[in-house]
């Protein structure tokens, strides 16, 4: 382990519902403290279930009041019965005061350049004046270009990329996708972009006995839909496939997600009870363990799930969402084009026969490793190298002598 003396990293994750932003920030934080002694990482998050996750030593979090995104794209306060404007004032004040007290050497903002409704701008301006290194972290694909251009023009994002941020780290590969495709960025903004590669994921090493797998000793396909609030159609499609074709060669474990409406969870559990080889889990903070043991995966096409599929080398069927963003659709189509996964078009009829055929053919799909997946997963090493260069001078890695 290398040492960065007393370095401090602050990470902002706006999180309403969903797990993607939090899980990505947590993975980066854990990688940094695993490699470097003397580093402290603090995560600012609005996730209502951040406390359900475990964190390594020297990683902690501050939970800011939650908001929820409605179907019309607007937001409302999640846990507090107060106006959204009041919640946003509280969030901005907590973010700024946390940064003022923590005094980070590096501030990483995940995905939203200005924060939710611009809440992080005052903090960015304050830290810029103090000399803190400011980084925007972007996933590989943001949205359909026309939609992203419209959103960023409305929010006036480009001036912030020019004037506030020192760097833009893209957690993907330029050969896979350009997250700012079609966006008229000045050359000075383009010069700030660094592609890191995808974030390799590993199964945590547990120090205590884990509960038995839901499937017992039987092989299974893992069906996972992230937070679950927008994954009901995928779970339904899989259930209808097994209801129509009970002889599908392998059973399934369905992870519904903590944000799926309770009424829908009950209905899915009732249907699954009639299918002996199906098991249902509401939420598992260590979904990597379930994925490692699975013979294949049915999932949406979120960034984290895609990284896990590549890292654990799992044959996968992707059913991406298309609203409110087309990010998952674009990722799933590109991954299928490269032979990494099989993608089912979510925009047509969810014919049970189509899903049943895909499940039957899962074992014949090529492994992602046979399509170069392992070479795509250099993100963690690149990010920790960048941290070493940006916030301190790290001692060189100790290497074992040949033959030891």
Secondary structure, DSSP 8 states (H G I E B T S, - for coil): -EEEEEEEEEEEE--SS-SHHHHHHHHHHHHHHHHEEEEEEEEEE--TTGGGS---TTEEEEE---EEE-TTS-EEESSSSS-HHHHHHHHHHHHHHHHHHH--SEEEEES-TT-GGGTTHHHHHHHHHHT-EEEEEEES--S-HHHHHHHHHHHTHHHHHHHT-SEEEEES-TTT--TTTT----HHHHTTEEE-----------SS-----TTTTS-EEEEE-TTSTT-HHHHHHHHHHHHH-TT-SSEEEEE--TTS-HHHHHHHHHHHHTSTTEEEES--TTHHHHHHH-SEEEE---HHHHHHHHHTT--EEE----SS-SHHHHHHHHHHHTTSSEE--TTS---HHHHHHHHHHGGGS--GGGGTGGGG--HHHHHHHHHHHHH----------TT-
